[in-house]
Amino acid sequence: MAVRIERDRMVKVSELHNDTSKWIKAAKEGPLFIMRYADPEAVLIGIDAFEELLDRLQLKASLERRERASKEKISLEELQRRYGLS
């Protein structure tokens, strides 16, 4: 997947090292792409973005589990046993 990176969101490793506090604050406004030799090496994001990302991943995993479970075949006898209907 190609990611479009705006120039003002690119930070050289040396810049990050020289003024880490500044860049941590900037990451709260949106992702920063840490560049090494003109190539993106890492992404720095604020805690709110990180928590939102985790929430989305957990939701996706939950939906995938439900989808897999709904495709499972189960016998009538097994359903009755599971739910005490026998």
C-alpha positions as CSV (number, residue, x, y, z in Angstrom):
1,M,0.0,0.0,0.0
2,A,1.4,3.4,-1.0
3,V,1.2,6.1,1.6
4,R,1.2,9.7,0.6
5,I,3.4,11.6,3.0
6,E,3.2,15.4,3.3
7,R,6.6,17.1,3.5
8,D,5.7,18.9,6.8
9,R,5.1,15.5,8.4
10,M,8.5,14.2,7.5
11,V,11.2,14.3,10.2
12,K,14.8,13.3,9.9
13,V,16.2,11.0,12.6
14,S,18.7,13.7,13.5
15,E,15.9,16.3,13.9
16,L,14.0,13.9,16.1
17,H,17.0,13.3,18.2
18,N,17.9,17.0,18.6
19,D,14.4,18.1,19.7
20,T,12.4,15.0,20.7
21,S,9.9,17.0,22.8
22,K,8.9,19.2,19.9
23,W,8.2,16.3,17.7
24,I,6.3,14.4,20.4
25,K,4.0,17.4,20.6
26,A,3.7,17.5,16.8
27,A,2.7,13.9,16.7
28,K,-0.5,14.7,18.7
29,E,-1.7,16.6,15.6
30,G,-1.1,13.7,13.2
31,P,1.4,11.0,12.3
32,L,5.1,11.9,11.8
33,F,7.2,9.9,9.4
34,I,10.7,9.4,10.7
35,M,13.0,9.5,7.7
36,R,16.4,7.9,7.2
37,Y,18.3,8.6,4.0
38,A,15.1,10.0,2.4
39,D,13.2,6.7,3.2
40,P,10.4,6.4,5.8
41,E,11.7,4.1,8.6
42,A,9.1,4.6,11.3
43,V,5.9,6.5,12.2
44,L,5.4,8.4,15.4
45,I,1.8,8.9,16.5
46,G,0.1,10.5,19.5
47,I,-1.5,8.4,22.3
48,D,-5.0,9.2,21.1
49,A,-4.3,8.0,17.6
50,F,-2.7,4.9,19.1
51,E,-5.7,4.1,21.3
52,E,-8.0,4.6,18.3
53,L,-5.9,2.3,16.2
54,L,-6.0,-0.4,18.9
55,D,-9.8,0.0,19.2
56,R,-10.2,-0.5,15.5
57,L,-8.0,-3.5,15.5
58,Q,-9.9,-5.1,18.4
59,L,-13.2,-4.4,16.6
60,K,-11.9,-5.9,13.4
61,A,-10.7,-9.0,15.2
62,S,-14.0,-9.3,17.0
63,L,-15.9,-9.1,13.7
64,E,-13.7,-11.7,12.1
65,R,-14.2,-14.1,15.0
66,R,-18.0,-13.6,14.7
67,E,-17.9,-14.2,11.0
68,R,-15.9,-17.4,11.4
69,A,-18.2,-18.6,14.2
70,S,-21.3,-17.9,12.1
71,K,-19.9,-20.1,9.4
72,E,-19.3,-23.1,11.7
73,K,-21.8,-25.9,11.3
74,I,-23.2,-27.3,14.5
75,S,-25.7,-30.1,14.9
76,L,-29.1,-29.7,16.6
77,E,-27.9,-32.1,19.3
78,E,-24.9,-30.0,20.1
79,L,-27.0,-26.8,20.3
80,Q,-29.4,-28.5,22.6
81,R,-26.5,-29.8,24.8
82,R,-24.8,-26.3,24.9
83,Y,-28.0,-24.5,25.9
84,G,-29.5,-27.2,28.1
85,L,-32.5,-27.8,25.8
86,S,-32.4,-31.6,25.8
